[in-house]
Amino acid sequence: MLRYGGNKLIVEKVKAQNVVLLLLLFLLFQLCFSLVLSDLYVFEKASLEADLVYTFHHVRFFIVSIVVLFSLILTLVIRTKGFLYIILVLILIFFVFPSAILFANIQNLDYRIFLSHELFFLVVLAFGKIKIKIKIASKTIDIYSSRKLLLYITLVGIVPFIILYLPHINFKNFFFKEIYETRALMTAKVNNLYTNYTYSWFNKIIIPALFIYGFYLKKRSTVLFSAILLIFLFLCGAHKTVFVGLFMVVVLYKFDYRRKSNYLIKFILLTALGSLALSLIFDNNLAMVMTIRRAIFLPALLDVLYFDLFDGNHLYWSEVFNGLIIEYPYKHPHAFIVGEVYFKNIIWGANNGIISDGFMNFGMIGVIINILIMGLYFSILNQLNISGKFFGIIFLFVFSLISSSLTTVLLTHGGIILLILAFFILKDTRKQML
């Protein structure tokens, strides 16, 4: 494992290489947007309905490039733990970079959008350097007891899913057939508050953590049991993200945080380069649509639309706490309202991330509130010395921040559950799981 001290030179070399790779990735994202993405349907539709004019602005691009370079230099010169470092890298890739490029390529775009994403990066960095003493568990649970505890939680917690979903399972979903039919059926047949909330808790956090413990301790029965349960949960809702989650947990198991960041940047760089080549040489945009557009630029575009729709028309969390401050003014959830306004399809479901969620609810004050909460959240996790072997779980959580509101991330997607497990089960595993 890389540590400051004996391997300090190696650490600095990896970080310096990452700065170069990230800068190349930023420039490659610009090429992807200019040459391919701006002409795709979703961007053309948004342009028509929100009066967006795609024009490369040299001065703006120079400004955002300076800000991006400054941010990259901060990751190089400021000493951080590996956990915080890779979180900062992810924020740059999924939040700052696409927001910067849209600001440089959309005429008269609200500067507060890019400012909010850069502020998110700076606040997480600043909070990560602050030691917050929160002492809940005085004694660390050893990894053997942690595995058993997670196993018991899973055995008890999965029972309602077996009772409610097993009669409606469609084995054709194994071959990714009748996916949407199964989702509609499950929604109609099963409407249970417990399973609605805990579905993501189990498939994104609890069972993957159990899988990792089983893998590390060479408990084949635990690994097999975890994999079978994840397959079962996939069949419960036909959500392909369950398989994606298992894949990410396995792929991101090895190496320390900084090496993971290096390999992850290279992977995204090669994905963007390959997608761009397919688009330009073979006129095939499928790879670009499924990767760079969907994961990187679509959430950034939706931020633009949310800032446009809810500027001076804030919800004040009425969708979550209806009537507490104001009555929720719409008949449908906000994601469907955005879909109807900008894409003329109410079932489009234009979900927003934590930045546009904050703005939607309380303008820039809401943005700052969300950023401060997440800065505190990552600061706490950073101090718990969690093993890099669990980074697949952390990655899924960070990725959910780009397309879900803060309350959804913390409650439905398991952010609070992750924090609880971090305190009692994942804490100090970096030393135990060398």
N, C-alpha and C positions, 0 to 999 in steps of 0.2 A: 504494500500500500504506500502511496506517495504521501509524505509528510514534510512539513517545513522542518529543516534541520539537515539530516544526512542526505535527503533527496531533494533539497530545495532547488538545486540547479535544474533537475528534471521537471519539477513543478513549473518553474518559470519558463522553461522551454515549451512545455505543453500550452501554457497560457498565451505565450507570444505567438505560437503557431495558430491558436484559436482566434486571435485578433485578426490575423491575415485571412484566415478562412471565413470568418464572419464578415469581414469587409468585402471579400469576393462574393459571398452569398447575398449581401445587400445589393451589390451592383447587378448580380444575376437576376434578382427579384425585379429590379427596374427593367431589365431587358424582357423578362417574362410578361410584365404588365404592358409595356409599350408595344411589343411585337405580337402578342397573342391575347392576353386576358381582357384588355379593354374592348376587344371586338366580340367577346363571347356574349351569349344571350343575356345572362343575368346582369352584366354591366351595361349592356345596351338598354335593357328595360329600365334599370335604375336611372340611367342617364335621361331617358325620356320623361319619366314620372317625377323625378326630383330636380330636373333642370341642371344636371351635372354636365359640365363641358370638359372633356378629356384633352388637356393641352399641357405638354411638357413645359414647365416653367424653370428656366435655368437658375434664376436667383434663389427660388425656393429650394431647388435641388441642392444648390451649394450650401444653403443654410442647414437643411436637414442632414446633409452629409457631414458637416462640421459637428453637429450635435451627436450623430451616430459615432463618429470617430472619437469624440470626447468620452462617450459612454464606454466604448471599447477600451480606451486608455484607462478608465477607472477600474475596469475588471482586471487590468494588467498590474496596476501600481498599488491598488488597495488590497491588503492581505485579508483574505476571507477563508472560512472553512469550505471544504469541497462541496458540502450540501448547498450552502448559500451561493457559491459560485455557479453551480449548474442551474439553479433557479434563475439567476440573473441572465444566464445565457438563453434560457427558454423564454424569458420575458422579452429579450431583445428580438429573438427570431419571430415569435408569434404575436407580439404586441407592437413594439417600437418600429421594426423594419417595415411591415406593410402599411402602418399608419403614416410613416414618413414618406413612403413612395406615393400613396394616395394624395397626401398634402402637396407633393411636388408635381402631381399630374392632373389634379382637378382644379379648374379655375374657380377662384373665390371660395375655396373650401374653408370651413370654420377652423381656425388655427387651434382652438381649444381641444380639438380631438387629438391631434399629435401631442400637444402639450400634456394632456392627461396621461397618455401612454408613457411618455418620457418621465413624467412625475411618478408614475407607478414604479418604474425601474429605480429611480433615485430614492424613493421612500423605502422600498424593500432593501436596498443597499444600506441606507442609513440605519434602519431598524435592526438590520442584521449585525451591525457593529455595536449595538446596545445590548448589554446583558440584563435580561429581565429575570429576576429571581422568583420563580413560581415553583413551590415545593408541594406536590400532591402525594406522590409516591416516594416514601423515604427509602425504600429498598427496591432494588432492581430485581425483577423476576428473571430467573435464568432461562435460557432458550429451551430447555427440555420441558419445564413447567409451562412456558408460553405456548409451545406446540399443543400440549394437552388441554390447556385452557381454551385455545382457539378451536380445537377439535370438539370439546363439549359444547361451546357456543354454537358451532355449526350444526351439530347433531340435533340440538334442541330447536334452533332457529329455522332449520330447513323443513321441519315437519309440516307447518301450514302450507308451504308451497307444494309438497307432495299431495296433500289432501285436496287442495283447490285446483291445481293445474294438471295433475297426472291424467284425469279422465279426458282432457281435451288436447293432449299432446299429439302433434302431427309429425310423424317420423320422416315425411318428405322434406321437412326443413333441414335435415342432415345434408341434403343435396342442394340447399338454398332454393327450394321450390315452395311455392305457395306461402312465401314469407309474409306478405302483406295481408293475405287472407287469414293467416294464423294470428297476426297482431289484432285484426279486427274482431276475430272470434274471442280471443282472450279478453279483450277490452269489454266485450258484451257479456261474457260468461262470468268473469272474475272481477269484482270491484271491492277489494279488501284494503282497508287503510294500512294494516300491518305489512302486507306484501308489497303494496305500492311504494312504501317508504324504504323497506329493507332490501328490496330487490338489488338496487345498486350497492347497498352496504355490503352485501354478501359477494356479489360478482366482481366488484371493483376493489374491495379492501380486505374483508375478513377471510374469504376462501383463498385469494391469491397469497395473503400472508401465511396462511396454513400451508399452502403449496411450497412456498419458499423455505419455511422451516423444515418441511419434510424432505425437500431436495438437499438442503444443507446437511441435515442429520442423517441422510441416506436412508430415510424411512420410505421404502417403496410403496408400502400400503397407504401411507398418508398422501404421497404424490398421486397415486392412482385414484384414491378416494376424492381428492380435491379436483382432479381433472374430470372425473365422472360427474361430480356435482356441478361444475361449470358448464358441462355439456347439457345437463338437465336444465339448468337455469336458462341456457340459450333456447331450449325447446319450450320453456315456459312463456317466453315472450317473443321468440324469433328475432332477438336483437343481436345483430352481427358484432356489435361492439364487445360482447362477452368474449368472443374468440380473439378479437383484437387485443383485449386486455390481457388474456392469457399469453398471447404472442409477445406483447411488450414486456411482461413480467419475466419471461424466459430470456428474451434477447438482451434485456438490460440487467441481467443478473450479475454478470462478470464485471470485473475491473472496479477501480475506485472512481469517485465522482468526476474527477478531472479528465481521466481517460474516456469515461463514458461521454462526457461533453464533446471531446475531440472526435470520437467515432460518430456521434449523433450529428454533429455539424457536417462532417464529410458525407454522411448518408443523405442528408437533406440537400446538400450541394450537388451530389451526383443525381439525385432524383429530379431536382430542378433542371439541371443541365440535360439529362436524358429526355425529360418531358418537352423542353424547348426544342431539342433536336428533332423529336418526332413531329412536333407541330410545324416546324419550318421546312423540314426535308420531305416528310411524307404527308403533310397536311392532315395529321391525325392528332386531334386535341384531347383524346380520351384520358391519357395519362396526366396531362396538365389539369384537366377538369377534376379528376379524382384525387389529385394530390395538392398541388400548389394553389389552385383556385379554391378548393373546398376547405383545406386546413389553414391556409395562410391569408388569402385575400378576401374571401367571402365574409368572414367575421369582421374584417376591417371595413368592408363596404357597408355592412349592416350597422356598424357604429355610425357611419356617415348618415344613414337613413334615420336612425333613432335620434341623433342630434337635430336633424332637420324637422322631424315630426313633433318632438316633444320640447322644442325650444319655446319657453314661455307657456308650456302646456303640461306641467309636471303632474305626476300621479300621486306623489307623497305617500308611497307604499300602500295605496288604497287597494291594490290588487291582493296584497297579502293581509292587510289589516283593514278590511272594508268598513268604512264608517268611523274609524278611529280619528282620522283627521278630515278626510273628505270621502264622499261616496265614489266608488269606482265608476267612471263615466261610460264604460263600454259594455256591450253584451258579451263580448268574447275576450279571451286572454290577449295581452298586448302583442304577442308574436303573430297572432292571426290578423290583428288590426294592421300591422306593418305589411304583412303579406298582401292584404286586400288593397291597401292604399298604393303601394309601389309596384306590386306584381299582379294586381287584379285577380288574385286568387286567395280566398280567405283560408284555405287549407294549406297554404304554402309554409306556414309555421316559421317565420323569420326570427329565430331565437337570438337574444343579445348576450353579450359578455358583461363582465362586471363593470367596465367603464361606462358603456351606454346604459346599463342598468342603473348606475348611480345618477347619471344625467337625467334619465327618464323620470326618476323619482323625485329628485331635488336639485336639478341643475348641477353646477360645479361644486356646490356644497355636498351633494350626494356622491359625486365622483370622489371627492377628498375623503368622505366617510368610508367608502368602500376600499379605497387605497390604504387608508390607515389601518383598517381592520385586517387586510391581507398582509400589510407590512408587519403587524404584530403577530399574525398567525405564522408567517414564515420565520420570524425571529425566534419564536418559541421552538418550532421544529428544529431550527438550526442549532439550538443549544442542547438538544436531546441526544446528540451523537448516534444517529440512526445509521445502521449499516447501509452501504451503497447497494447491497443485494436487494433491498426493498425499493430501489428507485423506480422500478416499473410501476408500482402503486402510486408513488409521488407524481410520476409523469402523467398518469391518467387524471389525477386530481388537478394538476396545473393546466392540462389540456382542456378540462371542463370549464375553466375560467373564461375561455374565449367565446363560449357559446351558451352560457347559462348565467342567470341572475345570481347574486350573492346568496340570497336565502335558499335558492335551489341547490347551489353548490354545497352549502354548509349542511342542509337538512337532507334533501333527497339524494344527492350524490355522495353523501357520507363524509363531508369535511369535518364535522364534529366527531363522528365515530373515528376517523383517522387520528384526530388529535387525542382522543381518549386512549386509543390503542398505542399511540406514540408514547404517552406518559407511562403506561403500565406494562406494555409488552415490547415495544420496539426500542425503548430507551436504552442507551449504552450498548446496543448490539454491535456497534462498530468495533468495539474492543473484543466482544465475545465471539464474533463471526469473522475472524481474520482470514 
